[in-house]
Amino acid sequence: MNPRPVIQVAGVAFAYPGGHAVLEDVSFDVGAGERVGLVGPNGAGKSTLLHLLVGLEEPSAGTVVVAGIPVRPGRLEEVRARMGMVFQDPDDQLFLPTLVEDVAFGPLNQGVAPAEARRLAEAQLELLGLGAMAERAAHHTSGGERRRAALATALVSRPELLLLDEPTDGLDARGRHAIVGILRERPEALVVATHDLDVVRAVCPRTLVLDGGKLVADGPTERILADAAFLARHGIRVPLD
Amino acid sequence: MGFHHLDHYAGTASPVTRTSPAARVVGAVGLALCASLVPPGAWTAMAAILALSLAVAVAARIPAGVLLVRASVPLGFLVLASAGVLVMAPGTGVAGLGPLSVTDRGVVLFASALGRGASAVVAGVVLVSTTPFPELVTALRELRLPRAVTSSLALAYRFLVVLGEDVARIRRAAQVRNGGRGRVARRHLAAGMAAAAFARSYDRSERVFRAMRVRGYGDAMPTLAYQRMDRASALRVASLLAVGATLVVAARVVP
C-alpha cells in the first residue's frame, strides 16, 4: 500500500453492453509521483483501464478513486482537473488552428483567463522545445513534435497524475529518446500504457501486467522484465538488450 | 482541409478584421437584410447595396478571383432556385422557352432575386473568409444565439474537418493503387470512399470528443483571442448599415 495514493483501484471490472468482459477484478494503488508501466498484449484492457481512470467509461463493478475523489458522474470535472491524459493518436488531441490554442484549451475550460491561458501554453510549449512552433498548425509538424505538443496539452494544467497511452507509438529513435527524457523528469505520478518495454524500463520503476483483463503481475520493472518465460506466456515481447 | 481552409483572410490586417466578430456577423446579416428589402426592379438601390458589399470585400483584401470562386457556388444554387419565376410570374411574354413563355415580370423578379442574392452572398463570403469558425461561434453566442445551437455548430464544423481528412487519406490510398480510373470505377470508388469515410470518421470523432472531454470540455468551445464588440466596431457596422438602410428607404419611397 502506498502512503498517499493518487490512484486507488479496487475490484474493478468492466464489460461492454454485449457482455464481453474486458477487465475482471483489477486492484492496485499508485502513489504520488510514482511512475508505473502498464503492459500487456493487444486486447488486454490497457486502454480501457486508462479510460476508467479518467471517467470515460464506468466500471461495472468496483471503485476507482483519483486524488482522493471517486471517479463517477458528478465528480468528473474535479477528477479531470487533477489529471492529464495523452491519447495514442496525437491527432485526436490536436484539433485547433495552432499548437498554442490546443495547449490552452484545457486551462480555458477550467476558467483561466485567455491572456493567462496563452502565457501558460506558451511556457509549456517552450519547456518541451516547441516554443518556436506555438503558432504552427499541428499538421505542419513532425510526428515527434506532435507527440510533444499532445504531452504539452496534458501537462499545462499541472496535473497530479499523467496517463499516457502508447506515448512512443510510431516515433523514430530520436523521438522516443525525447519523450523518455521528458517523462523521466516529470514530478507527477505517471501511468504509461505501452507495448514498448524499453520505454517502461527507462521510465517506470514499477510495472503492472494485464492479460485477458486480469492483473497478472504488479512489481518492480526489472524483476518482471527479467522473466522472459513469464512475458512470453502472456504474449509480451521480450525487450532487446 | 483545416480550420484555415475558409478563413484564409482572418490573419490579414484590414478594417474588417479590426472589427469584432460579432459586429461582422451583424454587418453581414444586416447587409443581406437590406438587400432583401429592396423592392423588385429598384436597380439603382440594388446596385448600390451590391457595391457596398463589394467595398467591404475590397476592404477585407479578398482578391476578386477568390471572391468570385467562393460566391459562385451559392450563386449557382440561387440561379437554379429562382429560374422558375421566369416562366411562372404572370406578365407579357418576351421570349419562348420551348412550350413555356418567359414573361417581362418574370425577368424583373429573376434579376431582382439575383441582385439581392449577390449582395447577401458577397457579405457572407466576406464574413466566413475573415472570421475563424471558433470566433464565429463565439460571436453568435455573444449575440445571444442559444448555446445548444452554437455548440452543435462548433462540433459539426470540427467533425466536417475530420471527415475531409479521412476522405483525403482514403483517396490517396486508392490513388497509389491506381484506383478510380474510368468513369464507372470512379463512381464505385466514390461510393466506397463515402462508406469508409463515414465509418472511420465516426470512430475518430468519438476519440476526438473523448480527448476534449478529458480536458474539461463542457458545451462551450473556448477561444484564446476573442475580440469582443467594442465601440469602434459597433460604429463601423452602424455606419455601414445606415447607408444600406437609407438606400432601402430611398428605393421604397422614391418610385
Interface residues (C-beta under 8 A of the other chain):
Chain A: H51 V54 L56 E77 R80 A81 M85 F87 D89 D92 Q93 F95 L96 P97 V100 E101 A104 F105 G106 L108 N109 Q110 P114 A117 R118 A121 A137 H139 T153 A154 S157
Chain B: G2 F3 H4 P132 P134 R158 V161 R204 R207 V208 R210 A211 M212 R213 V214 R215 G216 Y217 G218 P222 T223 L224 A225 Y226
